[in-house]
């Protein structure tokens, strides 16, 4: 029987090797203590040739059900199977890594990248996509990776933006970080991604400072970033407000330009470094300086009198005679009040 079948197959390979032939073998009842007719059919084909797409799927289906992946590995190594997306899907239930091999041979980029992600081979996603000129949904894959492993997700995000033309939109990448509340990882990512201090990335500089200023554990990070003067294109008035709310009054004063805002903060001298505050007044116009000194005395004379005297002493030569006389009289009156509560 086997020899006769073999002869027929060799004679009519182009005609008989169809899905209909497979179905006919499937309907033949097996004989006692003998392999099924379909298995005999495939065995003869494997001896002399490579199985086509339909044959490969039908041969592997029972093998997968029995969990005999060593046979799959053997046939793939010997190039006996025609790889296809359907075969890869079938093999994946047994071994995702083996399925990856099938998808690669079948040239199914979407499934290849999916397998790279599922098997933790994240760096290969970018390399493979570039090699085959395929544009995957990087944000979709980043979101999946970030949910499973934030550390590797951060590394993958860095790969996406390392070239002069990023593979993914930076704003969307930041959104993925913050969906998982990964402020620390997002900060590290942005510090590197924004290191060139580009004007067109000002909105991302703002987001970097914002995410740290709005969460108490990260306020010190924002303070350090601002102290290093790394960025110059963020929304300064908005960041000034956030600094004030976060208790970074010195940083707020460095950013505010409106006298109303400056006066509101400068009266809290007990929360500011005295030496820095004296120097800060040197940046103000004379008129603004006088107004701030008055506000400080009016807000809390006992707390602010000494620092007002220091500031007046240092900058008195910049005041006009009338301004200096007025301020001196004001100081004298406050001294009297402070001595006679």
ABEGO torsion letter per residue (X at the ends): XAAAAAAAAAAAAAAABBAAAAAAAAABBBBBGBBBAAAAAAAAAAAABBBBAAAAAAAAAAAAAAGBAAAAAAAAAAGABBBBAAAAAAAAAABAAAAAAAAAAAGBAAAAAAAAAAAGBAAAAAAAAAAAGBBBBAAAAAAAAAAABAAAAAAAAAAAAABABBABBAAAAAAAAAAAGBAAAAAAAAAAAAAAGBAAAAAAAAAAAAAAAABAAAAAAAAAAAAAGABAABBAAAAAAAAAAAGBAAAAAAABABAAAAAAAAABAAABBAAAAAAAAAABBAAAAAAAAAAAAAABAAAAAAAAAAAAAAAAAABBAAAAAAAAAAAAAAAAAAABX
